[in-house]
Amino acid sequence: MTTSTPSKIVLITGATAGIGRTTALHLAALGHHVIATGRRADQLAALRAEALAKQVPGRLDVTALDVTSLSSIDAAVVEVNRLTAGHGVDVLVNNAGFGLLGPMSEISDAELRRQFDTNVFGLMSVTRAFLPAMRARRAGRIINVSSIGGRITLPYFGAYNGTKYAVESFSDALRYELRPFGIDVVLIEPGAIKTSFGDTAMSSIGAYADTVYGPAMDKAEQMRTRMESTAGSPETIARGIARAIKRRRPAARYVLPRFNRAVFVLQALLPQRAWDWSMRRLGYLTPAVLEPAARPAPVPVPVPVPDRAPRAQA
Ligand SMILES: NC(=O)c1ccc[n+]([C@@H]2O[C@H](COP(=O)([O-])OP(=O)(O)OC[C@H]3O[C@@H](n4cnc5c(N)ncnc54)[C@H](OP(=O)(O)O)[C@@H]3O)[C@@H](O)[C@H]2O)c1
């Protein structure tokens, strides 16, 4: 660790991989005091070792935090108070999250709840835990990593998109309600980003092989290739988060990479039927793909059998 004065004390959830990990290193490299949190102790240790090896000018501490466990959140609050001599965090980056691909009509309640537990209820529990110190200081910033999928819905991403729509709405309400206490709430809306998010999302599709969507699920890899053809880097998001921390009056939303804003324009311009058609094409939701499973096998038409032999011709 180096001795330069940290600019802000920033806690990041889900810093064991992807966007969270990259953001932790980036912010520490900018001189912030980062508290990188996550579930996997080995990955947190590796992250801390990397920050030390790179001699980042900021400080990078790590602590365990599973956003779905209230006892884990409580323990993290105690640890943060220790690490910051009672100050608490200046900036909370709610990044932990995941998505599972699955047709909306087939996904189980348990899987739905699991995604909401992490992406929505976990985010809110962590926010509530670190908010009192910010409110007491009349200063702070909460940065919620949402998605462009918090404003548009993709086929098979209904459950995940639902969690991000909730994050968008909750963040809007928090932004109105916390501003009088000097606390800003910012949404980061990434498009497709190269992380392990895609592998996690794909890990669920086997469960739907025997459903009417099986033939479309067989094409999930092609779907993924299409969706990820314009994928950005986690560094783009890390830089965006750094800007959202630095700005005196941050924007309510940052779409990253910026070109992804085109999708909102497209959705606004296209008639609903045309939009739906393009979403069905993206998800291989066409009769040509689904027909073999979607249509019942033809019932054989019984051939009438004469009940007695025809009379011999005279
Ligand atoms: N990549 C994209 O295309 C994309 C696009 C839009 C939005 N996002 C959002 O960006 C955020 C980060 O995703 P990513 O792309 O970086 O994916 P990732 O590489 O899979 O990383 C997800 C991180 O979230 C953590 N996490 C999951 N459940 C957790 C829990 N209960 N408690 C604490 N940490 C937990 C994971 O921890 P473990 O290592 O323990 O699993 C991991 O560190 C997510 O909110 C995601 O929805 C991603």
The ligand as a Tripos MOL2 file, in Angstrom:
@<TRIPOS>MOLECULE
LIG
   48    52     1     0     0
SMALL
NO_CHARGES

@<TRIPOS>ATOM
      1 N1        -21.4070   -8.3150  -18.1140 N.am      1 LIG1
      2 C1        -22.4910   -7.7790  -18.6540 C.2       1 LIG1
      3 O1        -22.7570   -7.9480  -19.8650 O.2       1 LIG1
      4 C2        -23.3920   -6.8950  -17.8230 C.ar      1 LIG1
      5 C3        -24.3020   -6.0680  -18.5000 C.ar      1 LIG1
      6 C4        -25.1510   -5.2710  -17.7620 C.ar      1 LIG1
      7 C5        -25.0790   -5.2590  -16.3800 C.ar      1 LIG1
      8 N2        -24.1870   -6.0720  -15.7490 N.ar      1 LIG1
      9 C6        -24.1790   -6.0590  -14.2860 C.3       1 LIG1
     10 O2        -22.8770   -5.8380  -13.8180 O.3       1 LIG1
     11 C7        -22.7300   -6.3950  -12.5200 C.3       1 LIG1
     12 C8        -21.4550   -7.2090  -12.4390 C.3       1 LIG1
     13 O3        -21.5430   -8.2770  -13.3500 O.3       1 LIG1
     14 P1        -20.2680   -8.8240  -14.1460 P.3       1 LIG1
     15 O4        -20.5350   -8.6160  -15.5810 O.co2     1 LIG1
     16 O5        -19.0340   -8.2890  -13.5820 O.co2     1 LIG1
     17 O6        -20.4380  -10.3750  -13.8630 O.3       1 LIG1
     18 P2        -19.4310  -11.4280  -13.1510 P.3       1 LIG1
     19 O7        -18.1100  -11.3560  -13.7900 O.co2     1 LIG1
     20 O8        -20.1730  -12.7090  -13.1760 O.co2     1 LIG1
     21 O9        -19.3170  -10.8860  -11.6650 O.3       1 LIG1
     22 C9        -20.4150  -10.9110  -10.8000 C.3       1 LIG1
     23 C10       -19.9380  -10.5890   -9.4020 C.3       1 LIG1
     24 O10       -21.0890  -10.5510   -8.5360 O.3       1 LIG1
     25 C11       -20.7800  -11.3520   -7.4060 C.3       1 LIG1
     26 N3        -21.9380  -11.8700   -6.7070 N.ar      1 LIG1
     27 C12       -22.9590  -12.6270   -7.1590 C.ar      1 LIG1
     28 N4        -23.7880  -12.9370   -6.1570 N.ar      1 LIG1
     29 C13       -23.2900  -12.3650   -5.0320 C.ar      1 LIG1
     30 C14       -23.6860  -12.3210   -3.6750 C.ar      1 LIG1
     31 N5        -24.7820  -12.9390   -3.2550 N.pl3     1 LIG1
     32 N6        -22.9310  -11.6020   -2.8030 N.ar      1 LIG1
     33 C15       -21.8240  -10.9770   -3.2120 C.ar      1 LIG1
     34 N7        -21.3660  -11.0040   -4.4700 N.ar      1 LIG1
     35 C16       -22.0940  -11.6900   -5.3690 C.ar      1 LIG1
     36 C17       -19.9190  -12.4660   -7.9570 C.3       1 LIG1
     37 O11       -19.3030  -13.1260   -6.8740 O.3       1 LIG1
     38 P3        -18.7800  -14.6450   -6.9300 P.3       1 LIG1
     39 O12       -17.4150  -14.5400   -7.5120 O.co2     1 LIG1
     40 O13       -18.8000  -15.0740   -5.5100 O.co2     1 LIG1
     41 O14       -19.7410  -15.4050   -7.7860 O.co2     1 LIG1
     42 C18       -18.9950  -11.6550   -8.8490 C.3       1 LIG1
     43 O15       -18.0030  -11.0360   -8.0900 O.3       1 LIG1
     44 C19       -24.0000   -7.2190  -12.2520 C.3       1 LIG1
     45 O16       -24.8760   -6.4820  -11.4340 O.3       1 LIG1
     46 C20       -24.5800   -7.3760  -13.6460 C.3       1 LIG1
     47 O17       -25.9850   -7.5460  -13.6030 O.3       1 LIG1
     48 C21       -23.3310   -6.8910  -16.4300 C.ar      1 LIG1
@<TRIPOS>BOND
     1     1     2 1
     2     2     3 2
     3     2     4 1
     4     4     5 ar
     5     4    48 ar
     6     5     6 ar
     7     6     7 ar
     8     7     8 ar
     9     8     9 1
    10     8    48 ar
    11     9    10 1
    12     9    46 1
    13    10    11 1
    14    11    12 1
    15    11    44 1
    16    12    13 1
    17    13    14 1
    18    14    15 2
    19    14    16 1
    20    14    17 1
    21    17    18 1
    22    18    19 2
    23    18    20 1
    24    18    21 1
    25    21    22 1
    26    22    23 1
    27    23    24 1
    28    23    42 1
    29    24    25 1
    30    25    26 1
    31    25    36 1
    32    26    27 ar
    33    26    35 ar
    34    27    28 ar
    35    28    29 ar
    36    29    30 ar
    37    29    35 ar
    38    30    31 1
    39    30    32 ar
    40    32    33 ar
    41    33    34 ar
    42    34    35 ar
    43    36    37 1
    44    36    42 1
    45    37    38 1
    46    38    39 2
    47    38    40 1
    48    38    41 1
    49    42    43 1
    50    44    45 1
    51    44    46 1
    52    46    47 1
@<TRIPOS>SUBSTRUCTURE
     1 LIG1         1 GROUP 0 **** ****
